Amino acid sequence: MSKGNIQITEQTGAYESPAELFKAAARYKGERYFYMNKDKSEWLIGLGHAYMIKEKSRSPERITEQFQTLLEQTKEPHHIRLFGGFQFDAGNSPLFDEFGHSHFIWPKIQILCQNNQLTYSYTDMTEEEILNWRSVSEVKAPVIQSVSNQNEEQFLRNVATAVEAMKADQFDKVVLSRQKKVVMNESVDSAWLIERGLKNDEYSYFLLMEGQNSIFVSRTPEQLVKVKADQLSTNAIAGTMARGFNHAAQKLLRDAKNLVEHDIVVKSITADIEPFTTCMNVPDSPKIMTNQFVYHLYTPITAKIEKGNVLNISQALHPTPALGGFPKQAAAAFIEQAEGDRGFYGAPMGYVTAEFEGEFIVAIRSMLIKENTAVLFAGCGVVADSIPESELDETETKFKPMLQLLGVTE
Ligand SMILES: C=C(O[C@@H]1C=C(C(=O)O)C=C[C@H]1O)C(=O)O
């Protein structure tokens, strides 16, 4: 293809709510996504697939190459971003079988909200198509029928086995997870999830991506990496305490087990970005991040980029020991054996701009919905002095954002 083959039309518009836009875009069901940043200053909607890059392996190089080829075919500067993610591991999670291991979308219609102003970008659409993409649709609220733990006993055994392995010095930390299943009376609509989710001003990202037969949703507080001009930002978020008891935040800041977990993550992240950057800024001690249900230990890290882009830096970081463990390989092998494959749970997901800036998050506090059934994911860092029952409680708290989104809890 030659330059100018991809036709992009852009228009600006007044603010409209993302839930209403999703309702109006019912005809693109199965090909829609939504991404809102943590301070809610910016959001992105994608409707329809103009181009889809779906690879069986996790390859930032292939995505960079193919995005570049697409960009070369556009004439004018534009706001289109490539949106998607890389699965957590190389294995095949049956739950996520309709998604690629590298799964990226160039949308037919992109709606970008910055400072309450909307920019519509239409790819290869006629004037008539641009005028007529909206339709009127009804969205129903599903009723919860059952909530069940999927692998509670297995999780407790996995934590106990991991503790033994760490006492025998096989590795220092591993992040283990479990699942809950929520069954509803009818299938769930993304517009309903977005509407509910936006009523909650949780300090977290909001990501939703549809496949033909599924919806993946995350309300993660965790950024993997952001690249803007030559500035890189990332953070370590590891170490958790449920809110709701006296002095929980102060206790967390002094808790030896959580500080050890956190320190492992900070050291690994700084080592991983070192080859790409200079002028790294790493605070000496963590701060508290406050979410609706938990406090986390949090260390923001910044640096100046010398080489690489947001895609290959994401790959170098993933999985940080906040989701995998340390040393990375030994922890990954343990997870693979104990749990199997994670699909997009804990995976790097986000967007890349035409200037190769962008942001990837760590897709935790997440679930995959197929028709009327949602599978929710929650995990926690396990170290040598972990107690299986306490880790079970921690994961219980981490299910709450998704349980609340579905209306299981208020
Ligand atoms: C693994 C999850 O969370 C991660 C583990 C944390 C911990 O162990 O303290 C804290 C934040 C996240 O990095 C999850 O929410 O599923």
The ligand as a Gaussian input file, in Angstrom:
#p B3LYP/6-31G(d) Opt

LIG

0 1
 C       -1.916000      -9.222000      41.969000
 C       -2.691000      -8.218000      42.330000
 O       -2.203000      -7.073000      42.900000
 C       -0.809000      -6.823000      42.982000
 C       -0.237000      -7.309000      44.232000
 C       -0.124000      -6.494000      45.348000
 C        0.365000      -7.060000      46.669000
 O        0.685000      -8.236000      46.730000
 O        0.403000      -6.319000      47.655000
 C       -0.452000      -5.136000      45.269000
 C       -0.797000      -4.583000      44.085000
 C       -0.637000      -5.315000      42.835000
 O        0.630000      -5.091000      42.322000
 C       -4.166000      -8.256000      42.113000
 O       -4.844000      -7.287000      42.490000
 O       -4.662000      -9.224000      41.529000

